[in-house]
Amino acid sequence: MDNFQQDIDPQEYWPSHWLKADMLPEDRMTLTIRGIGSEKDPKGKLHVVAAFQEFDGPVMDLNKTNFGRLEKLFGKKTSLWAGKRFVMEKQPGQRPDGTACTVLRVVGAAPATLVKSA
């Protein structure tokens, strides 16, 4: 019964389709957009989603706030957002039922990276 003494990571057994705050390894992280699209959940509700180069599996369900912030950064043509970089941050939030939670928020453009010339 040694297997009862191990730590269990629920993501290993029940991976989430949606990117959640506890999946970010840091409180503030630079992400690169792989693509923007839409998909229906099992109940048939349509979601605007973003996939990131830094994560293989989960996609982020873009709420109106985060979508609006990305639109201000990168313009209205979402087809041109692939490859764009921005900073995502964990922030205190609130669920619709009023309970506290941690949410993901777009906080700004990623700092420019310097390219050294030879």
C-alpha positions in Angstrom: 0.0 0.0 0.0 2.9 2.4 -0.5 1.0 4.1 -3.3 -1.2 5.7 -0.7 1.7 7.7 0.6 2.3 9.6 -2.7 1.2 13.1 -3.6 -1.5 13.1 -6.3 -1.7 15.8 -8.9 -5.3 16.0 -10.1 -4.2 17.5 -13.4 -2.5 14.2 -14.1 -5.7 12.3 -13.8 -8.3 14.8 -14.9 -6.6 17.4 -17.1 -8.6 20.6 -17.6 -9.4 21.7 -21.1 -9.4 25.3 -19.8 -6.3 27.2 -18.7 -6.7 28.1 -15.0 -4.8 30.4 -12.7 -3.2 27.6 -10.7 -1.7 26.2 -13.9 0.6 29.3 -14.3 4.0 28.5 -12.7 4.4 32.2 -11.8 2.1 35.0 -10.6 3.0 37.1 -13.6 4.0 35.5 -16.9 4.7 36.5 -20.5 2.6 34.5 -23.0 2.7 34.2 -26.8 -0.5 33.7 -28.7 -0.6 30.6 -30.9 -4.1 31.3 -32.1 -7.6 32.7 -31.4 -10.7 30.8 -32.2 -14.1 29.8 -30.9 -15.5 26.5 -29.6 -18.6 25.1 -28.0 -18.6 23.6 -24.5 -20.5 20.4 -23.8 -23.6 22.4 -23.1 -23.4 24.1 -26.5 -22.3 27.5 -25.2 -19.9 29.3 -27.6 -16.6 30.5 -26.2 -13.8 32.7 -27.6 -10.6 30.9 -26.8 -6.9 31.5 -27.0 -4.1 29.0 -27.3 -0.6 29.8 -26.2 2.8 28.6 -27.3 3.8 28.1 -23.6 1.0 25.5 -23.0 0.4 22.4 -25.1 -3.0 21.4 -23.9 -5.4 23.9 -22.2 -6.8 26.9 -23.9 -8.0 30.1 -22.2 -11.7 31.0 -22.3 -11.3 34.7 -23.1 -13.9 36.7 -21.1 -15.0 40.2 -22.3 -12.4 41.9 -20.1 -9.4 40.0 -21.3 -10.5 40.0 -24.9 -11.0 43.8 -24.7 -7.5 44.2 -23.3 -5.9 42.1 -26.0 -7.9 44.0 -28.7 -6.5 47.3 -27.3 -3.0 45.9 -27.5 -3.1 44.2 -30.9 -6.1 45.6 -32.8 -9.4 44.3 -34.0 -8.1 41.7 -36.5 -7.7 38.6 -34.3 -6.3 36.7 -37.3 -3.1 38.8 -36.8 -2.7 38.1 -33.1 -0.7 34.9 -33.6 2.9 35.4 -32.3 2.0 38.5 -30.3 3.3 38.6 -26.7 1.6 40.0 -23.6 1.8 39.7 -19.8 -0.8 37.7 -17.9 -1.1 38.0 -14.2 -3.0 36.1 -11.4 -5.3 38.5 -9.6 -7.9 38.1 -6.8 -11.4 37.7 -8.3 -14.9 36.6 -7.5 -17.1 33.8 -8.9 -20.7 34.6 -10.0 -21.9 33.1 -6.6 -19.7 35.6 -4.7 -17.0 33.3 -3.5 -13.4 34.4 -3.8 -11.1 32.9 -6.4 -7.9 33.7 -8.4 -8.4 34.9 -12.0 -6.1 35.5 -15.0 -5.9 39.0 -16.3 -4.1 40.5 -19.3 -2.1 43.4 -17.8 -0.2 44.7 -20.8 2.2 44.2 -23.6 5.3 42.1 -23.1 8.5 43.9 -22.7 10.5 44.2 -25.9 13.3 41.7 -26.2 16.7 43.0 -27.3 18.4 41.3 -30.1 22.2 41.5 -30.0 23.9 42.1 -33.3 27.0 40.2 -34.2 
